[in-house]
């Protein structure tokens, strides 16, 4: 069983999302590998705000107690979504249809309604989960800009340079823009400032139609990043054989890229079969298609009374 208690020292470590190479049965082009900057952004926020680590430790303590006591949400949590589109070119001004396709993916993936859910190997069939969270598109905000490429410094979330979030205490804000540096997206973990709360996705990985391109054309970048927004860590724990603070995911030694042949074994203690199809790994879109019951409980703990996202409850 994985360690599930989060020491302050672990929160202060900087883990970057590296483009390591592993064997795949498809893509071999190193440029086409998943890049997520959520952990890097978290480290920068902690450096700027020393109190963030304390808030996140309190959230972690509450999460573990809620999971232990069974204090999870009954029924569905409905998440209103505002999508903020920043564009310099016409292709970056993604269509309403493309945006809706992403909301549809979130609703399928978080409700075990994705067609590839049936591909979950029998080894993991006992832990595969229907998270039971609904997403509803509330509004689309668009802004033309002269910025050709955005970084992970949250400039897209500021009214002076981008679009400020709409009611972030009760609305999930998503920004679609041209991200640079090989990054497909990043999210803010619970506990951060409301002024920067939300998820950023590259416009070429947003949804399933329009400007998207393989191997990130199935909307799973947003599923991964919304997972972070709901307090999920990368499945390898951002360290060699690290902990994601979930007991029913196997210990991974590193991120996995592309679409690996099953079974793929970890080099960690016990050499477990890795859950490469978990949304919190780095597999290509077509290679990720499940959450676990432990991840579900971790997410659900955010929305109970006292949880860090309890304001989203109706």
Buried (B, 14 or more C-beta within 10 A) or exposed (E): EBEBEBEEEBBBEEBEBEBEEBEBEBBEEEEBBBBBBBBBBBBBBBEEBEEBBEBBBEBBEBBBEBBEEEBBBEEEBEBBBBBBBBBBEEEBBBBEEBBBBBBBBBBBBBBBEBEBBEEBBEEBEEBBBEBBBBBEBBEBBEBEBEBEEBEBEBBBBBEEBBBBBBEBEBBBBBBBBBBEEBBBBBBBBBBBBEEBBBBBBBBBBBBBBBBBEEBBBBBBBBBBBBBBBBBBBBBBBBEEBBBBBBBBBBBBBBBBBBBBEBEBEBEBEEEBBBBBBBBBBBBBBBBBBBBBBBBBBBBBBBBBEEBBBBEBBE
